[in-house]
Each structure stands twice: as C-alpha cells, then as structure tokens.
Amino acid sequence: MTEAATGETTEETLAIEFADLRPALEAVLMVADEPLAAESLASAVGHPTAAVIDALQALAAEYTEQGRGFDLRNVAGGWRFYTREEYAAVVEGFVLEGQQARLTQAALETLAVVAYKQPVSRARVSAIRGVNVDGVMRTLLTRGLVEEAGQDHETGANLYRTTGYFLERIGITDLGDLPELAPYLPDLADMEEELTEQVSQEALAAQPEEGAANGSDSDDAAESQA
C-alpha cells in the first residue's frame, strides 16, 4: 500500500471514529447528575480532550440553532444539559405535579434507607437494597425529598440526606420522630443486618491471614537471631 493510500485510510478511520464522538458525549451527559469536566468526558469516550471540547461546543451551537427544549452549557468548569429558559415554566409544572403522585415501592424503600442511614452514599443505599438505585435517587432528588449533603471523606462519593420537605410530607418536625425501622420495613432491616454481618465476617476472615503473616515474620526474626 502506498503512503498516500495509507494516509487516506487513516483519515477515513478518524472520520468514522469522530462521527461517533457526539452521540457518545450525548449518551454520557444524559445520565450525568452533575457538570462533567471536558477531561472526564474525554476519558469516558476515549478521545483527546481538545476534540471533545470542539464536539461539545458544536453540540451546544446545534441545540441553540435548532431551538431544542434544552441546551448544553459549560458552567463552573463542567458540561451539563439544562432546560432552556423559555421552557422553565413547563418543567416546573411537571415537577410540581409529579410531587403529588404516589411514590413507587422501590422509591419508598430507597427513601427509607436515606432517612434512617443519612448522610449516605448511593453505593451504600444500593448495597442495602441489593439493586441499583441511580434512577430512583434521581426521582427523589427531582421531587425535593432528598438532597446532597457533602462528600465522603474516604471515597469522595456524594452523600445524601432527606429534606425539610420530606419531614413536611410525612408529618413530623424532626428526624428523631421517625418510627422504628423494623416494624414498618422488616425486609429492609433484615438486608441491613445481613450486610453488616457479611462485612464483619469478611473482616474476621482476614485477621488469621494477617496473624499468620506476622507469625512468619517473627519466626524469621528468631532464626536470624539464632
């Protein structure tokens, strides 16, 4: 193959790869709960940061030109979808109407975990419930029942807690007035107990190995002294 032909093939390959860049960025941004830096997006889609920034700017211009109900903005160093200002009233009406709708059983159980274990991370809630709770947590956030409460110092994960609106909806003035968990959600209490027991067992199982390792070190030291 000639050098010219090789160059043409490379350009065609790059063109195909970059044709998939915009849809890939849209897919990632669609599930983002917070603004994402261009570097994070570049890592997620496997493209150079400069190319990702160009694609993001092109998408933002395209949404504005087409008059979409949302736009793509770079705010505080991160990219995220936002409702276009002229449609804010429509979204507000939808959200307020949704707040009056009944929560699903999955949402109620997830809300209960947050209420009794707050502040708590999504990963912890998922571990207790045994299922992925990302979608349910977004619903609870949208309805104003939970909110972010800082980050975990060890993992950096976002923590969540219930809101004043949550207290208002269930008719109490303080979290201390929450009823005992077990009588109302026995399955949830059992799951938490099993999870705690599992973690304890794993910790105990690791101890003999550490002890054996320490014992070997001691024996080696004794032999050296001899």
C-alpha positions as CSV (number, residue, x, y, z in Angstrom):
1,M,0.0,0.0,0.0
2,T,1.4,3.4,-0.9
3,E,2.0,6.2,1.6
4,A,-0.9,8.3,0.1
5,A,-3.3,5.4,0.3
6,T,-2.3,4.8,3.9
7,G,-2.9,8.4,4.7
8,E,-6.3,8.3,3.1
9,T,-7.3,5.2,5.1
10,T,-6.2,6.8,8.4
11,E,-8.2,9.9,7.6
12,E,-11.3,7.8,6.8
13,T,-10.9,5.8,10.1
14,L,-10.6,9.0,12.1
15,A,-13.6,10.5,10.4
16,I,-15.7,7.4,11.3
17,E,-14.4,7.5,14.9
18,F,-15.2,11.2,15.3
19,A,-18.6,10.6,13.8
20,D,-19.4,8.6,16.9
21,L,-18.0,11.2,19.2
22,R,-21.0,13.4,19.5
23,P,-23.5,10.6,20.1
24,A,-21.2,9.2,22.7
25,L,-20.9,12.5,24.5
26,E,-24.7,12.9,24.5
27,A,-25.2,9.4,26.0
28,V,-22.8,10.2,28.9
29,L,-24.2,13.7,29.5
30,M,-27.7,12.3,29.5
31,V,-27.1,10.3,32.7
32,A,-24.8,12.8,34.4
33,D,-26.0,14.1,37.8
34,E,-23.5,17.0,37.9
35,P,-21.4,19.0,35.5
36,L,-18.6,17.0,33.9
37,A,-15.2,18.4,33.1
38,A,-14.0,18.0,29.5
39,E,-11.2,15.8,30.7
40,S,-13.6,13.4,32.4
41,L,-15.7,13.2,29.3
42,A,-12.6,12.6,27.1
43,S,-11.6,9.7,29.4
44,A,-15.1,8.3,29.2
45,V,-15.4,8.4,25.4
46,G,-11.8,7.7,24.6
47,H,-11.0,10.8,22.6
48,P,-8.5,13.7,23.0
49,T,-9.7,16.5,25.3
50,A,-9.3,19.1,22.5
51,A,-11.5,17.1,20.2
52,V,-14.1,16.6,22.9
53,I,-14.2,20.3,23.6
54,D,-14.7,21.1,19.9
55,A,-17.5,18.5,19.8
56,L,-19.2,19.9,22.9
57,Q,-19.2,23.4,21.5
58,A,-20.6,22.2,18.2
59,L,-23.4,20.3,20.0
60,A,-24.2,23.4,22.1
61,A,-24.4,25.5,19.0
62,E,-26.5,22.9,17.2
63,Y,-29.1,22.7,20.0
64,T,-29.4,26.5,20.1
65,E,-29.8,26.7,16.3
66,Q,-32.4,24.0,16.3
67,G,-34.4,25.6,19.1
68,R,-34.3,22.5,21.3
69,G,-36.0,22.5,24.7
70,F,-32.7,22.1,26.4
71,D,-29.2,23.4,25.9
72,L,-25.7,22.3,26.7
73,R,-23.7,24.7,28.9
74,N,-20.2,24.9,30.4
75,V,-20.8,26.1,33.9
76,A,-18.1,26.2,36.6
77,G,-15.7,24.1,34.5
78,G,-18.2,21.4,33.7
79,W,-20.6,20.5,30.9
80,R,-24.2,19.6,31.5
81,F,-27.7,19.6,29.9
82,Y,-30.0,22.4,31.2
83,T,-33.7,23.2,30.4
84,R,-33.9,26.2,28.1
85,E,-35.1,29.2,30.0
86,E,-38.3,29.8,28.0
87,Y,-39.5,26.3,28.9
88,A,-38.7,26.5,32.6
89,A,-42.4,27.1,33.5
90,V,-43.4,23.9,31.7
91,V,-40.8,21.8,33.6
92,E,-41.8,23.4,36.9
93,G,-45.4,22.5,36.3
94,F,-44.5,18.9,35.5
95,V,-42.2,18.6,38.6
96,L,-44.9,20.0,40.9
97,E,-47.5,17.7,39.5
98,G,-45.1,14.8,40.0
99,Q,-44.6,15.7,43.6
100,Q,-48.3,14.9,44.2
101,A,-48.1,11.5,42.6
102,R,-47.6,8.4,44.7
103,L,-44.1,7.0,45.0
104,T,-43.4,3.5,43.9
105,Q,-42.5,0.8,46.4
106,A,-38.8,1.0,45.2
107,A,-38.8,4.7,45.8
108,L,-40.3,4.4,49.2
109,E,-37.7,1.8,50.3
110,T,-34.9,3.9,48.9
111,L,-36.2,6.9,50.7
112,A,-36.4,4.9,53.9
113,V,-32.8,3.9,53.6
114,V,-31.7,7.5,53.2
115,A,-33.9,8.6,56.1
116,Y,-32.5,6.1,58.5
117,K,-28.9,6.0,57.4
118,Q,-28.3,9.6,56.4
119,P,-25.9,11.0,55.3
120,V,-25.4,8.1,53.0
121,S,-23.9,7.4,49.6
122,R,-25.7,5.9,46.6
123,A,-23.4,2.9,46.7
124,R,-24.4,2.3,50.4
125,V,-28.1,2.5,49.5
126,S,-27.6,0.2,46.6
127,A,-25.7,-2.3,48.8
128,I,-28.5,-2.3,51.4
129,R,-31.3,-2.7,48.9
130,G,-29.4,-5.1,46.7
131,V,-30.3,-3.2,43.5
132,N,-29.1,-0.2,41.5
133,V,-30.8,2.9,42.8
134,D,-29.5,5.6,40.5
135,G,-32.8,6.2,38.7
136,V,-34.8,6.1,41.9
137,M,-32.4,8.6,43.6
138,R,-32.8,11.0,40.6
139,T,-36.6,10.8,41.2
140,L,-36.3,11.6,44.9
141,L,-33.9,14.5,44.1
142,T,-36.3,15.9,41.5
143,R,-39.2,15.7,43.9
144,G,-37.2,17.5,46.6
145,L,-37.3,14.7,49.1
146,V,-33.6,14.2,49.3
147,E,-30.6,16.5,48.7
148,E,-26.8,16.3,48.5
149,A,-25.0,16.5,51.9
150,G,-21.3,16.8,51.0
151,Q,-18.9,14.1,50.2
152,D,-17.5,11.0,51.9
153,H,-14.0,11.8,53.2
154,E,-12.6,8.4,52.3
155,T,-14.2,7.6,49.0
156,G,-15.2,11.1,47.7
157,A,-18.7,9.8,46.9
158,N,-21.6,12.2,47.2
159,L,-23.7,11.8,50.3
160,Y,-27.4,12.3,50.5
161,R,-29.9,13.3,53.2
162,T,-33.6,14.0,53.5
163,T,-35.0,17.5,53.2
164,G,-37.4,19.7,55.2
165,Y,-40.0,18.9,52.5
166,F,-39.6,15.2,53.4
167,L,-40.4,15.9,57.0
168,E,-43.4,18.0,55.9
169,R,-44.7,15.3,53.7
170,I,-44.6,12.6,56.4
171,G,-45.9,14.9,59.1
172,I,-43.0,15.2,61.6
173,T,-40.9,18.1,62.7
174,D,-37.6,16.3,63.4
175,L,-35.8,13.1,62.3
176,G,-35.8,12.0,65.9
177,D,-39.6,11.5,65.5
178,L,-39.1,8.8,62.8
179,P,-40.6,5.5,63.9
180,E,-38.6,2.4,64.5
181,L,-37.4,0.9,61.2
182,A,-38.1,-2.8,61.7
183,P,-41.9,-2.8,62.3
184,Y,-42.5,-1.0,59.1
185,L,-39.8,-2.3,56.8
186,P,-38.8,-5.7,58.1
187,D,-37.2,-6.8,54.8
188,L,-35.1,-3.6,54.8
189,A,-33.9,-4.2,58.3
190,D,-33.0,-7.8,57.5
191,M,-31.0,-6.7,54.5
192,E,-29.1,-4.2,56.6
193,E,-28.4,-6.8,59.3
194,E,-27.2,-9.3,56.6
195,L,-24.9,-6.7,55.1
196,T,-23.4,-5.8,58.4
197,E,-22.9,-9.5,59.3
198,Q,-21.2,-10.1,55.9
199,V,-18.8,-7.2,56.4
200,S,-18.0,-8.4,59.9
201,Q,-17.3,-12.0,58.6
202,E,-15.0,-10.7,55.9
203,A,-13.1,-8.7,58.4
204,L,-12.7,-11.7,60.7
205,A,-11.6,-13.9,57.9
206,A,-8.8,-11.5,57.0
207,Q,-7.4,-11.5,60.6
208,P,-5.9,-15.0,60.7
209,E,-4.1,-14.3,57.4
210,E,-2.5,-11.2,59.0
211,G,-1.7,-13.1,62.1
212,A,0.0,-15.9,60.1
213,A,2.0,-13.4,58.2
214,N,3.1,-11.7,61.4
215,G,4.0,-15.2,62.9
216,S,6.2,-16.0,59.9
217,D,8.0,-12.7,60.3
218,S,8.6,-13.5,64.0
219,D,9.9,-17.0,63.2
220,D,12.2,-15.5,60.6
221,A,13.5,-13.0,63.1
222,A,14.1,-15.7,65.7
223,E,16.1,-17.8,63.2
224,S,18.1,-14.8,62.3
225,Q,19.0,-14.1,65.9
226,A,19.9,-17.8,66.4
